[in-house]
Amino acid sequence: MQKLQLDLEGPDPRRGLSGMAKGLVGSEILRIAAEIRTAVAAGQKIANFTVGDFLPREFPIPDRLRDGTLRALAAGETNYPPSDGVLRLREAVREFWRDRLQIEVPLQSVVIAGGSRPVIYATYRALIEPGDTVVYPVPSWNNNHYCHLVGAKGIALETDPEHGFLPTASSLRPLLKSARLIALNTPLNPAGTVLSPSEVVRICEAIVEENRRRDRSGGKPLYLLYDQVYWMLTFGNARHEIPVRAVPEVARYTIFVDGISKSFAATGVRVGWCIGPQAVIAAIRDILGHVGAWAPRAEQVATAELLRDQPAMDAYVRQHVGRLQERLDRLHEGFSRMAKAGLPVRDIPPQGAIYLSVKFDLIGKRGFRTNDEVRRYLLDEAGFAVVPFQAFGLSGENGWFRLSVGAVSVRDIEEALPRVEAALRKAIA
């Protein structure tokens, strides 16, 4: 039989795409990360601070989670899970919130998904009509892309380093009247900073006040998407605040996003959850059910076991936080020394998540015009791979970058810092 060679492209491969697909921009973060992986595979020595992920040999998942998944597979937990999640995991999430956060939520307010990304997308899809306004601070992760996917009008609220690249109630308040959704993330990807409890209170009070106005006028509610997937990873005096503890009335307008990916270094295990008003959660459940975005059944069973084993969970999180803080502190100390020596660098002391905000103040020096030129210089001269804040929506050639420590060892950091110092000295020589 003669082999048939198919013409899969035709003269105009993109002609049949939807307008949404044609306008969709791929992730700049993943593009840079792919570039670094290719360079490493080619033998280049690079300290990779690009991806918000974990290198398993540096940050293994909890034994309880690994062994529980294997046991669940061996026990035949391999069929479809319910569209809202395995019951024992939904119950375990309720217990987790009750024990850790002292908050009771009804079972119907909990939905499980394949990580936190699907529930963020499903929240947008459940609440936002084309043309509705979504307000989100920048830098932040992916809100601009979610707005594009659902046809929303995105308003990017620019933040500044003096406020830790975090929004304030006073900066948000003028935007609330026209918004249908406020999207917040704390601890913050990419900045590694944490909203203060007092600021959370002021933001929630402003949202409640706006919804009281809408109740009187019959308008649709203003919702808060509160992505707290890094909430167990805080350092020093930083403390994560839960909106509904600060202002209980905001509960009816808040959709919480959480999961195991960051707190348990389990990014590839794909178990996340969403908690919120029952009508919203039911819509999210049905959306996820139609696209099949549920977490694998065996991993759900194992996650339930982990969440109910408090000693194992506590021991793991203490060790995990310690490893992250050691790396972030080493970087912070190194950049602080360089700054004291007069080199063009500054950073924000680590507060939470797995990230450090660093400014390499080279724009205008030695011909540097863009953040990408600075990024490539650090990569070429120091084998130091970072992501500019522009990949998270912040405009301007400002020299700010995200450093993620999940894929590096302490030794990688110790070896990289002298190379960065030499590159900075060379740049200003």
C-alpha atoms as one frame of an Amber mdcrd trajectory, in Angstrom:
protein
   0.000   0.000   0.000   1.315   3.411  -0.970   2.048   5.725   1.953  -0.226
   8.781   2.016   1.480  12.061   2.855  -1.118  14.401   4.305  -1.128  18.130
   3.691  -2.070  19.290   7.174  -1.388  22.993   6.657  -2.715  24.297   3.343
  -1.891  27.711   1.922  -3.161  29.670   4.944  -2.956  27.549   8.131  -4.413
  30.252  10.434  -7.376  31.186   8.238  -9.787  28.934  10.108  -8.857  30.042
  13.619 -11.264  32.004  15.797 -10.569  35.632  16.534  -9.846  34.690  20.147
  -7.258  32.086  19.089  -5.631  34.425  16.604  -5.262  37.097  19.271  -4.090
  34.800  22.052  -0.504  35.443  23.165   1.556  32.559  24.477   3.210  32.707
  27.886   6.372  34.813  27.871   7.481  32.979  31.011   7.233  29.576  29.342
   8.999  30.917  26.234  11.960  32.086  28.297  11.960  28.843  30.301  12.035
  26.785  27.087  14.986  28.839  25.867  16.847  28.094  29.097  16.060  24.364
  28.965  17.462  24.215  25.438  20.648  25.979  26.544  21.083  23.664  29.547
  20.538  20.609  27.325  23.295  21.959  25.067  25.697  21.929  28.021  25.625
  25.551  29.177  26.051  26.157  32.915  23.029  28.187  33.959  21.447  28.997
  37.307  17.786  28.785  36.337  15.552  31.208  38.244  12.869  31.395  35.543
  10.043  28.960  36.258   7.733  28.894  39.277   8.297  25.173  39.648  10.313
  22.800  41.819  13.249  20.586  40.929  12.280  17.245  42.517  15.778  16.435
  43.717  15.832  19.744  45.620  12.158  19.816  46.645  10.602  16.326  46.675
   6.895  15.955  47.355   5.836  14.615  50.788   6.388  10.883  51.265   2.785
  10.663  52.439   1.571  12.047  49.113   3.854   9.869  46.967   3.138   6.644
  48.847  -0.573   7.411  49.093  -0.813   7.874  45.324   0.891   4.539  44.701
  -1.414   2.791  47.169  -4.482   4.359  45.576  -3.397   3.220  42.119  -2.760
  -0.301  43.407  -6.211  -0.271  45.030  -7.866   0.476  41.689  -8.582   4.190
  42.135  -8.220   4.725  38.398 -11.722   5.580  37.157 -13.339   8.987  36.647
 -13.687  11.053  39.810 -16.917  13.000  40.452 -16.982  16.328  38.624 -16.742
  18.252  41.900 -14.039  15.990  43.336 -13.720  12.814  45.368 -15.903  13.164
  48.440 -13.186  12.276  50.937 -10.942  15.037  49.535 -13.704  17.653  49.617
 -14.334  16.684  53.223 -10.597  16.804  53.961 -10.375  20.321  52.488 -13.231
  21.420  54.770 -11.390  19.940  57.760  -8.148  21.560  56.608  -9.805  24.987
  56.538 -11.468  24.400  59.889  -8.260  23.250  61.583  -5.775  25.631  59.920
  -7.855  28.728  59.316 -10.651  28.269  61.894 -13.244  28.736  59.152 -16.235
  26.479  58.548 -17.474  26.117  54.978 -20.304  23.928  53.662 -19.352  20.915
  51.591 -21.301  22.321  48.633 -18.895  25.281  48.580 -15.858  23.111  47.758
 -14.853  21.937  44.286 -11.679  20.028  43.318  -9.817  20.471  40.027  -6.603
  19.578  38.242  -4.581  22.313  39.951  -5.462  25.941  40.591  -5.323  27.108
  36.961  -8.580  25.390  35.892 -10.543  26.927  38.771  -9.174  30.396  37.999
 -10.263  30.026  34.381 -13.610  28.539  35.398 -14.188  31.451  37.779 -13.672
  33.896  34.933 -15.953  31.820  32.719 -18.666  31.494  35.389 -18.835  35.198
  36.291 -17.718  37.277  33.320 -19.722  38.224  30.232 -17.915  39.581  27.152
 -17.242  43.253  27.798 -17.370  42.990  31.604 -14.538  44.686  33.486 -11.927
  42.759  35.466  -9.496  44.724  37.613  -6.158  43.175  38.472  -2.900  44.620
  39.758   0.281  44.211  37.774   2.669  42.570  37.962   0.524  39.484  38.322
   0.175  36.081  36.748  -1.964  35.472  33.647  -4.955  37.720  34.384  -4.479
  39.502  31.061  -4.674  36.169  29.243  -7.783  35.034  31.134  -9.434  38.337
  30.246  -8.671  37.677  26.581 -10.056  34.129  26.783 -13.456  35.293  28.080
 -13.668  38.618  26.226 -13.388  40.755  29.361 -12.189  44.321  29.509  -9.068
  44.057  31.660  -7.927  47.030  33.721  -4.318  46.534  34.790  -3.603  48.523
  37.940   0.086  49.421  37.954   1.797  48.973  41.335   5.192  50.057  42.611
   8.112  48.652  44.618   7.407  51.010  47.530   4.202  49.013  48.147   5.823
  45.664  47.365   4.146  45.651  43.941   0.856  45.114  45.763  -2.392  47.064
  45.388  -3.903  49.242  48.071  -7.538  49.876  48.877  -7.095  53.521  47.892
  -5.729  52.549  44.463  -8.499  49.987  43.882 -11.433  52.026  45.158 -11.858
  54.316  42.085 -12.051  51.211  39.855 -14.656  49.260  41.796 -17.804  50.908
  40.466 -17.351  49.549  36.944 -15.803  46.166  37.845 -17.366  42.707  37.989
 -14.272  40.976  39.360 -11.182  41.962  41.332  -8.373  39.410  40.957  -5.821
  39.351  43.784  -2.944  37.027  44.615  -1.098  36.950  47.941   1.645  35.931
  48.587   2.303  37.415  45.194   3.628  35.777  42.076   5.933  37.330  40.857
   7.060  39.682  43.631   7.235  37.335  46.632   5.470  39.946  48.779   2.414
  39.612  51.034  -0.634  41.853  51.429  -0.713  43.169  54.988  -3.699  42.159
  57.133  -4.721  45.803  57.506  -4.725  46.313  53.723  -6.789  43.166  53.223
  -9.338  44.585  55.683  -9.514  47.909  53.813  -9.879  46.204  50.418 -12.625
  43.907  51.681 -14.481  46.790  53.298 -14.392  48.639  49.986 -15.791  45.581
  48.153 -18.586  45.155  50.708 -19.423  48.859  50.492 -19.630  48.662  46.698
 -21.887  45.597  46.891 -24.219  47.316  49.328 -24.586  50.094  46.748 -25.319
  47.503  44.044 -27.855  45.718  46.253 -29.782  48.979  46.498 -29.660  49.563
  42.747 -30.209  45.946  41.691 -26.825  45.630  39.992 -24.801  42.446  39.632
 -22.350  41.778  42.483 -18.671  42.637  42.469 -16.663  39.480  43.185 -13.192
  38.981  44.622 -11.012  36.222  43.178  -8.533  35.536  45.971  -5.657  33.329
  44.804  -3.871  32.150  47.945  -2.072  29.120  46.547   1.166  30.272  48.286
  -0.449  31.070  51.655   1.471  28.467  53.669   4.789  29.856  52.402   5.448
  33.044  54.358   8.667  34.195  56.000   9.711  36.370  58.919   7.011  38.713
  60.162   4.809  38.370  57.081   1.360  36.966  57.816  -1.277  35.833  55.369
  -4.747  37.242  55.975  -8.000  35.531  54.998 -10.585  38.060  53.756 -13.557
  36.362  55.402 -11.870  36.453  58.798 -11.088  40.114  58.374 -14.524  41.118
  57.028 -17.060  38.249  57.317 -19.609  39.922  55.028 -17.236  39.619  52.064
 -17.654  35.809  52.110 -20.675  35.898  49.773 -18.567  37.697  47.143 -15.238
  35.813  47.470 -13.901  32.878  45.458 -10.803  31.315  47.016  -8.207  29.483
  44.955  -5.877  27.013  46.678  -4.123  23.681  46.164  -1.099  21.521  46.900
   1.172  22.618  44.066   3.268  25.189  45.921   2.922  24.324  49.615   3.863
  20.706  48.927   6.097  21.150  45.836   3.523  19.087  43.936   3.115  21.137
  40.763   2.871  18.047  38.550   0.466  16.163  40.805  -2.312  18.574  39.733
  -4.660  18.862  42.697  -6.266  22.204  43.460  -9.540  23.442  44.860 -11.899
  26.369  44.937 -14.129  27.577  47.784 -16.895  30.116  47.401 -20.621  30.850
  47.216 -22.547  27.693  46.336 -24.133  29.016  43.141 -20.724  30.077  41.806
 -19.117  26.796  42.840 -21.891  24.811  41.131 -21.247  26.714  37.899 -17.498
  26.149  38.213 -18.132  22.430  38.818 -20.216  22.148  35.660 -17.712  24.078
  33.547 -14.870  21.865  34.767 -17.001  18.781  34.167 -17.562  19.687  30.537
 -13.839  20.165  29.856 -12.687  17.252  32.033 -10.366  19.401  34.141 -10.619
  17.235  37.249  -7.633  16.028  39.216  -6.697  12.338  38.795  -8.607  10.143
  41.229  -5.595   8.454  42.849  -3.922  11.792  43.526  -7.138  13.099  45.068
  -7.312  10.127  47.425  -3.661  10.619  48.424  -4.138  14.355  48.964  -7.025
  13.648  51.323  -4.763  11.362  53.349  -2.047  14.024  53.475  -4.384  16.809
  54.591  -5.677  14.601  57.404  -2.186  13.647  58.622  -1.329  16.837  60.484
   2.031  15.672  61.941   3.301  14.616  58.510   1.971  17.793  56.924   3.488
  20.047  59.585   6.884  18.339  59.381   6.972  18.661  55.622   5.905  22.315
  55.509   8.493  23.297  58.151  11.252  21.686  56.102   9.878  23.055  52.809
   9.641  26.624  54.099  13.127  26.341  55.586  14.627  25.254  52.268  12.910
  28.053  50.396  13.823  30.703  52.927  17.466  29.617  52.931  17.687  30.158
  49.191  15.788  33.447  49.218  17.851  34.755  52.129  21.118  33.848  50.389
  20.045  35.792  47.324  18.832  38.753  49.379  22.064  38.882  51.383  24.131
  38.669  48.204  22.279  41.481  46.459  22.337  43.607  49.609  26.133  43.289
  49.730  26.368  44.271  46.073  24.128  47.298  46.630  26.256  48.425  49.592
  29.282  48.128  47.346  27.687  50.611  44.953  26.559  48.162  42.282  23.305
  48.899  40.390  21.051  46.344  42.064  18.332  46.331  44.711  15.778  43.822
  45.924  12.737  43.527  48.173  13.404  41.324  51.231  11.573  37.989  50.872
   8.138  37.779  52.474   6.415  34.795  50.884   5.978  32.364  47.977   9.130
  31.182  46.161  10.160  34.449  44.553  12.444  37.429  44.994  11.940  40.797
  43.279  15.250  42.204  42.039  16.017  45.372  40.121  19.110  45.322  37.939
  19.433  49.053  37.371  21.230  48.922  34.028  18.746  50.675  31.739  20.579
  53.603  30.152  23.985  52.235  31.144  26.372  50.819  28.549  23.661  51.074
  25.937  21.051  48.907  27.687  17.618  50.014  26.488  15.264  47.175  27.449
  14.689  44.652  30.192  15.193  41.887  27.655  18.662  43.212  26.831  19.480
  43.155  30.552  18.070  39.627  30.826  20.199  38.390  27.937  23.286  40.106
  29.310  22.911  38.378  32.684  22.341  35.080  30.918  25.340  35.418  28.604
  27.776  36.984  31.101  26.760  35.221  34.322  24.723  32.173  33.349  21.936
  33.753  35.395  18.418  33.207  34.020  15.589  35.485  35.208  12.174  36.730
  34.003  11.341  40.440  33.552   8.244  41.821  35.240   6.937  42.722  31.793
   6.059  39.019  31.446   3.598  39.684  34.291   1.998  42.723  32.700   4.032
  45.557  34.230   4.833  48.141  31.577   8.044  50.046  31.053  11.727  49.217
  30.846  12.229  49.398  34.591  14.863  46.763  35.329  12.661  44.661  37.668
  12.853  40.873  37.462  11.408  37.792  39.160  13.766  35.188  40.584  12.208
  31.807  41.412  14.204  29.530  43.733  12.346  26.250  43.254  14.737  24.848
  40.662  18.105  25.796  42.185  20.298  24.477  44.964  22.044  26.562  47.607
  25.276  25.755  45.832  23.854  27.052  42.544  23.145  30.365  44.276  26.539
  30.584  45.950  28.281  29.946  42.640  26.039  32.319  40.663  26.242  35.423
  42.862  29.947  36.121  42.177  29.262  35.772  38.452  26.423  38.298  38.705
  28.621  40.687  40.682  31.340  40.446  38.028  28.787  41.078  35.269  27.434
  44.168  37.037  30.927  45.550  37.569  31.688  44.983  33.916  28.464  46.716
  32.885  29.316  49.943  34.708  33.074  49.912  34.139
